[in-house]
Amino acid sequence: MSCQLRFLQYNECSILVEWPAIIDENMLQDILRFKNIIKNNCVKENIEVITAYNSILIVYSYTIDNINSVFLSLRALYESQNNEQLIDSRIFKIPVCYDAEFAVDIENFSKEIKLSKSEIIKRHSEAFYTVFFTGFLPGFLYLGGLNSTLHLNRKITPSLNVKKGSVGIGGKQTGIYPQDSPGGWHIIGNSPIELFNSKQNPPCFIKAGDKVKFYPITKSEYLKIQNKVLLSTFNSKKLIVND
């Protein structure tokens, strides 16, 4: 896949590269390929490359003096990439407890979309979701692939305190809150897995391009996993199903 890109100066130290404004897995592959090429070709420069649904932000450690020259160099890099190369992708199975204690919004959510709670859980946990990027909060995964029957606009009034691990649905997306936070997504469960830990390298073990599949667990299973996480004895590598 090759796209018409827009190169924009974001500020004196940053460049924004934009793809067409659509959410697409082929475009995600193109974005991630370009990210890798930039990092591999700029090893002597201290840069940060941040991806989103249809853009890359390149942050340099210095002021960009000749912006047009950098634009031309980046465009040449993009045009030189191998469009057939696939980005390595892992599949993670993430446990979720959908018990009423955790699924604080599932009653209203069920009424709004006219599906039973059991059907919501079934449809939510049978899909494979693509991680497009992380944002909003450190370790918050923006996941594509939600069943269209589960789409529902975010809450009109956000909740002031959404618990860490809460699994929510907002619009056409689903995701997990990696820490306590205000939020406007409909909460239908909770995962005991710690998605972000600043003491680990990398802090978030799931990255853009990976896939996630949720699977239901009981309250007792939730507590067992949660205890291992608290004791730092839980191995996140066990969540990978295609390693």
C-alpha positions as a Markdown table, in Angstrom:
| # | Residue | x | y | z |
|---|---|---|---|---|
| 1 | Met | 0.0 | 0.0 | 0.0 |
| 2 | Ser | 1.3 | 3.4 | -0.9 |
| 3 | Cys | -0.5 | 6.6 | 0.0 |
| 4 | Gln | -0.4 | 10.3 | -0.7 |
| 5 | Leu | 1.1 | 11.8 | 2.4 |
| 6 | Arg | 1.0 | 15.3 | 3.8 |
| 7 | Phe | 4.1 | 16.6 | 5.6 |
| 8 | Leu | 3.4 | 19.5 | 8.0 |
| 9 | Gln | 5.6 | 21.4 | 10.5 |
| 10 | Tyr | 3.9 | 20.7 | 13.9 |
| 11 | Asn | 6.3 | 23.0 | 15.8 |
| 12 | Glu | 9.9 | 24.1 | 15.7 |
| 13 | Cys | 11.1 | 20.6 | 16.7 |
| 14 | Ser | 8.4 | 18.3 | 15.2 |
| 15 | Ile | 6.9 | 17.1 | 11.9 |
| 16 | Leu | 3.5 | 15.7 | 11.4 |
| 17 | Val | 3.0 | 13.1 | 8.6 |
| 18 | Glu | -0.7 | 12.5 | 7.7 |
| 19 | Trp | -2.3 | 9.7 | 5.8 |
| 20 | Pro | -5.9 | 9.8 | 4.4 |
| 21 | Ala | -8.4 | 10.2 | 7.2 |
| 22 | Ile | -9.7 | 6.6 | 7.4 |
| 23 | Ile | -9.2 | 3.8 | 9.9 |
| 24 | Asp | -7.8 | 0.8 | 8.0 |
| 25 | Glu | -5.5 | -2.2 | 8.9 |
| 26 | Asn | -3.6 | -1.9 | 5.6 |
| 27 | Met | -2.9 | 1.7 | 6.3 |
| 28 | Leu | -1.8 | 0.8 | 9.8 |
| 29 | Gln | 0.8 | -1.6 | 8.3 |
| 30 | Asp | 2.0 | 1.3 | 6.1 |
| 31 | Ile | 2.3 | 3.7 | 9.0 |
| 32 | Leu | 4.2 | 1.1 | 11.1 |
| 33 | Arg | 6.5 | 0.3 | 8.2 |
| 34 | Phe | 7.3 | 4.0 | 7.8 |
| 35 | Lys | 7.9 | 4.4 | 11.5 |
| 36 | Asn | 10.4 | 1.6 | 11.5 |
| 37 | Ile | 12.2 | 3.0 | 8.5 |
| 38 | Ile | 12.5 | 6.4 | 10.1 |
| 39 | Lys | 13.9 | 5.0 | 13.3 |
| 40 | Asn | 16.3 | 2.7 | 11.4 |
| 41 | Asn | 17.6 | 5.6 | 9.3 |
| 42 | Cys | 17.8 | 8.1 | 12.1 |
| 43 | Val | 19.8 | 6.1 | 14.6 |
| 44 | Lys | 22.3 | 8.9 | 15.2 |
| 45 | Glu | 19.5 | 11.4 | 15.9 |
| 46 | Asn | 17.6 | 11.4 | 19.2 |
| 47 | Ile | 14.0 | 11.3 | 17.8 |
| 48 | Glu | 10.7 | 10.0 | 19.1 |
| 49 | Val | 8.1 | 8.7 | 16.6 |
| 50 | Ile | 4.5 | 8.6 | 17.8 |
| 51 | Thr | 1.8 | 6.9 | 15.8 |
| 52 | Ala | -2.0 | 7.6 | 15.7 |
| 53 | Tyr | -4.9 | 6.3 | 13.5 |
| 54 | Asn | -3.7 | 8.1 | 10.4 |
| 55 | Ser | -0.6 | 10.0 | 11.3 |
| 56 | Ile | 2.9 | 10.0 | 12.6 |
| 57 | Leu | 4.5 | 12.7 | 14.8 |
| 58 | Ile | 8.2 | 12.9 | 14.5 |
| 59 | Val | 9.8 | 14.7 | 17.5 |
| 60 | Tyr | 13.4 | 15.8 | 17.1 |
| 61 | Ser | 15.7 | 16.8 | 19.9 |
| 62 | Tyr | 16.7 | 20.0 | 18.2 |
| 63 | Thr | 15.2 | 22.9 | 16.2 |
| 64 | Ile | 14.5 | 22.0 | 12.6 |
| 65 | Asp | 16.3 | 24.7 | 10.5 |
| 66 | Asn | 15.5 | 23.6 | 6.9 |
| 67 | Ile | 12.1 | 22.1 | 7.1 |
| 68 | Asn | 11.7 | 21.6 | 3.3 |
| 69 | Ser | 14.9 | 19.6 | 3.2 |
| 70 | Val | 13.6 | 17.3 | 6.0 |
| 71 | Phe | 10.3 | 17.0 | 4.1 |
| 72 | Leu | 12.1 | 15.8 | 1.0 |
| 73 | Ser | 14.3 | 13.4 | 2.9 |
| 74 | Leu | 11.2 | 11.9 | 4.7 |
| 75 | Arg | 9.3 | 11.6 | 1.4 |
| 76 | Ala | 12.3 | 9.8 | -0.2 |
| 77 | Leu | 12.4 | 7.4 | 2.7 |
| 78 | Tyr | 8.7 | 6.6 | 2.4 |
| 79 | Glu | 8.9 | 6.0 | -1.3 |
| 80 | Ser | 11.9 | 3.7 | -0.8 |
| 81 | Gln | 10.1 | 1.3 | 1.6 |
| 82 | Asn | 9.1 | -2.2 | 0.8 |
| 83 | Asn | 5.3 | -2.2 | 0.7 |
| 84 | Glu | 5.1 | -6.0 | 0.9 |
| 85 | Gln | 7.0 | -6.2 | 4.2 |
| 86 | Leu | 4.6 | -7.2 | 7.0 |
| 87 | Ile | 5.1 | -5.8 | 10.5 |
| 88 | Asp | 5.5 | -8.5 | 13.2 |
| 89 | Ser | 2.2 | -8.9 | 15.0 |
| 90 | Arg | 1.5 | -10.9 | 18.2 |
| 91 | Ile | -1.9 | -12.1 | 19.5 |
| 92 | Phe | -2.7 | -11.6 | 23.2 |
| 93 | Lys | -5.5 | -13.3 | 25.1 |
| 94 | Ile | -6.6 | -10.9 | 27.8 |
| 95 | Pro | -8.8 | -12.2 | 30.7 |
| 96 | Val | -11.9 | -10.2 | 31.5 |
| 97 | Cys | -14.4 | -10.6 | 34.3 |
| 98 | Tyr | -17.8 | -9.5 | 33.2 |
| 99 | Asp | -19.5 | -10.0 | 36.6 |
| 100 | Ala | -22.0 | -7.3 | 37.7 |
| 101 | Glu | -19.5 | -6.0 | 40.3 |
| 102 | Phe | -17.2 | -4.9 | 37.5 |
| 103 | Ala | -19.7 | -4.4 | 34.6 |
| 104 | Val | -21.2 | -1.2 | 36.1 |
| 105 | Asp | -22.8 | 0.0 | 32.9 |
| 106 | Ile | -23.8 | -3.2 | 31.3 |
| 107 | Glu | -27.5 | -3.0 | 32.4 |
| 108 | Asn | -28.0 | 0.4 | 30.6 |
| 109 | Phe | -25.8 | -0.6 | 27.8 |
| 110 | Ser | -27.9 | -3.8 | 27.3 |
| 111 | Lys | -31.1 | -1.7 | 27.1 |
| 112 | Glu | -29.6 | 0.9 | 24.7 |
| 113 | Ile | -28.4 | -1.7 | 22.1 |
| 114 | Lys | -31.2 | -4.1 | 22.8 |
| 115 | Leu | -29.0 | -7.2 | 23.4 |
| 116 | Ser | -28.9 | -9.4 | 26.5 |
| 117 | Lys | -25.9 | -9.3 | 28.8 |
| 118 | Ser | -24.9 | -12.8 | 27.8 |
| 119 | Glu | -25.0 | -11.9 | 24.1 |
| 120 | Ile | -22.9 | -8.7 | 24.8 |
| 121 | Ile | -20.3 | -10.8 | 26.5 |
| 122 | Lys | -20.3 | -13.4 | 23.7 |
| 123 | Arg | -19.9 | -10.9 | 20.9 |
| 124 | His | -17.3 | -8.8 | 22.8 |
| 125 | Ser | -15.1 | -11.8 | 23.6 |
| 126 | Glu | -15.3 | -13.6 | 20.3 |
| 127 | Ala | -13.7 | -10.9 | 18.2 |
| 128 | Phe | -10.0 | -10.3 | 17.4 |
| 129 | Tyr | -9.1 | -6.6 | 17.9 |
| 130 | Thr | -6.3 | -4.7 | 16.2 |
| 131 | Val | -4.2 | -2.3 | 18.3 |
| 132 | Phe | -4.0 | 0.8 | 16.3 |
| 133 | Phe | -2.1 | 2.9 | 18.8 |
| 134 | Thr | -1.8 | 3.8 | 22.5 |
| 135 | Gly | -2.9 | 7.1 | 23.9 |
| 136 | Phe | -5.2 | 9.2 | 26.2 |
| 137 | Leu | -3.5 | 7.4 | 29.1 |
| 138 | Pro | -0.2 | 5.6 | 29.2 |
| 139 | Gly | -1.0 | 2.0 | 28.1 |
| 140 | Phe | -4.5 | 2.8 | 26.9 |
| 141 | Leu | -5.0 | 0.6 | 23.8 |
| 142 | Tyr | -7.2 | 1.9 | 20.9 |
| 143 | Leu | -8.7 | -1.2 | 19.5 |
| 144 | Gly | -10.4 | -1.7 | 16.1 |
| 145 | Gly | -12.7 | -4.5 | 15.2 |
| 146 | Leu | -15.6 | -4.1 | 17.5 |
| 147 | Asn | -18.8 | -5.9 | 16.4 |
| 148 | Ser | -21.1 | -3.2 | 14.9 |
| 149 | Thr | -24.0 | -4.4 | 17.0 |
| 150 | Leu | -22.0 | -3.2 | 20.1 |
| 151 | His | -21.4 | 0.3 | 18.8 |
| 152 | Leu | -22.8 | 3.0 | 21.1 |
| 153 | Asn | -21.9 | 6.6 | 21.5 |
| 154 | Arg | -20.0 | 7.5 | 24.6 |
| 155 | Lys | -21.8 | 8.6 | 27.8 |
| 156 | Ile | -23.3 | 12.1 | 27.8 |
| 157 | Thr | -21.9 | 12.6 | 31.3 |
| 158 | Pro | -18.5 | 10.9 | 31.9 |
| 159 | Ser | -17.9 | 9.0 | 35.1 |
| 160 | Leu | -15.5 | 10.8 | 37.4 |
| 161 | Asn | -13.6 | 7.6 | 38.5 |
| 162 | Val | -13.3 | 4.6 | 36.2 |
| 163 | Lys | -11.4 | 1.9 | 37.9 |
| 164 | Lys | -8.1 | 0.6 | 36.7 |
| 165 | Gly | -8.6 | -2.5 | 34.4 |
| 166 | Ser | -12.1 | -1.4 | 33.4 |
| 167 | Val | -13.1 | -2.7 | 30.0 |
| 168 | Gly | -15.3 | -0.2 | 28.1 |
| 169 | Ile | -17.0 | 0.5 | 24.9 |
| 170 | Gly | -17.1 | 4.0 | 23.3 |
| 171 | Gly | -18.5 | 4.6 | 19.9 |
| 172 | Lys | -16.9 | 2.0 | 17.5 |
| 173 | Gln | -14.1 | 1.1 | 19.9 |
| 174 | Thr | -13.4 | -1.0 | 22.9 |
| 175 | Gly | -10.5 | -0.7 | 25.3 |
| 176 | Ile | -9.0 | -1.1 | 28.8 |
| 177 | Tyr | -8.4 | 1.7 | 31.3 |
| 178 | Pro | -4.8 | 1.1 | 32.5 |
| 179 | Gln | -5.3 | 3.2 | 35.6 |
| 180 | Asp | -8.0 | 5.0 | 37.6 |
| 181 | Ser | -9.3 | 7.8 | 35.5 |
| 182 | Pro | -12.4 | 9.9 | 34.6 |
| 183 | Gly | -13.9 | 8.4 | 31.4 |
| 184 | Gly | -17.0 | 8.4 | 29.2 |
| 185 | Trp | -16.9 | 4.8 | 27.9 |
| 186 | His | -19.6 | 2.2 | 28.9 |
| 187 | Ile | -17.9 | -0.2 | 31.4 |
| 188 | Ile | -18.8 | -3.9 | 30.8 |
| 189 | Gly | -16.1 | -5.7 | 32.7 |
| 190 | Asn | -12.6 | -5.6 | 34.2 |
| 191 | Ser | -9.3 | -7.2 | 33.5 |
| 192 | Pro | -6.8 | -8.0 | 36.3 |
| 193 | Ile | -3.9 | -7.6 | 33.8 |
| 194 | Glu | -1.5 | -4.6 | 34.3 |
| 195 | Leu | -1.1 | -3.0 | 30.9 |
| 196 | Phe | 1.3 | -0.2 | 32.0 |
| 197 | Asn | 4.1 | -0.3 | 34.4 |
| 198 | Ser | 6.7 | 2.4 | 34.3 |
| 199 | Lys | 9.3 | 0.1 | 36.0 |
| 200 | Gln | 9.2 | -2.4 | 33.1 |
| 201 | Asn | 10.9 | -2.2 | 29.7 |
| 202 | Pro | 8.8 | -1.5 | 27.7 |
| 203 | Pro | 6.3 | 0.0 | 30.1 |
| 204 | Cys | 3.4 | -1.3 | 27.9 |
| 205 | Phe | 4.0 | -4.9 | 26.6 |
| 206 | Ile | 1.4 | -4.6 | 23.9 |
| 207 | Lys | 2.1 | -2.4 | 20.9 |
| 208 | Ala | 0.5 | -1.0 | 17.8 |
| 209 | Gly | 0.0 | -3.7 | 15.2 |
| 210 | Asp | -0.6 | -6.4 | 17.8 |
| 211 | Lys | -4.0 | -8.1 | 18.2 |
| 212 | Val | -6.1 | -8.7 | 21.3 |
| 213 | Lys | -8.7 | -11.3 | 22.1 |
| 214 | Phe | -10.7 | -11.1 | 25.3 |
| 215 | Tyr | -11.8 | -14.2 | 27.2 |
| 216 | Pro | -14.3 | -14.4 | 30.1 |
| 217 | Ile | -13.2 | -15.4 | 33.5 |
| 218 | Thr | -14.9 | -15.9 | 36.8 |
| 219 | Lys | -14.5 | -13.7 | 39.9 |
| 220 | Ser | -12.3 | -16.3 | 41.6 |
| 221 | Glu | -10.1 | -16.6 | 38.5 |
| 222 | Tyr | -9.9 | -12.8 | 38.4 |
| 223 | Leu | -8.7 | -12.7 | 42.1 |
| 224 | Lys | -6.1 | -15.3 | 41.5 |
| 225 | Ile | -4.6 | -13.4 | 38.5 |
| 226 | Gln | -4.9 | -10.1 | 40.4 |
| 227 | Asn | -3.0 | -11.5 | 43.3 |
| 228 | Lys | -0.1 | -12.7 | 41.0 |
| 229 | Val | 0.0 | -9.3 | 39.4 |
| 230 | Leu | 0.2 | -7.6 | 42.8 |
| 231 | Leu | 3.0 | -10.0 | 43.9 |
| 232 | Ser | 4.8 | -9.4 | 40.5 |
| 233 | Thr | 4.7 | -13.1 | 39.8 |
| 234 | Phe | 2.4 | -12.9 | 36.8 |
| 235 | Asn | 4.2 | -13.5 | 33.5 |
| 236 | Ser | 2.6 | -11.4 | 30.7 |
| 237 | Lys | 4.4 | -13.5 | 28.1 |
| 238 | Lys | 1.9 | -16.3 | 28.9 |
| 239 | Leu | -0.8 | -14.1 | 27.3 |
| 240 | Ile | 0.8 | -14.4 | 23.9 |
| 241 | Val | -0.8 | -17.2 | 21.8 |
| 242 | Asn | 1.3 | -17.0 | 18.7 |
| 243 | Asp | 4.8 | -16.5 | 20.0 |
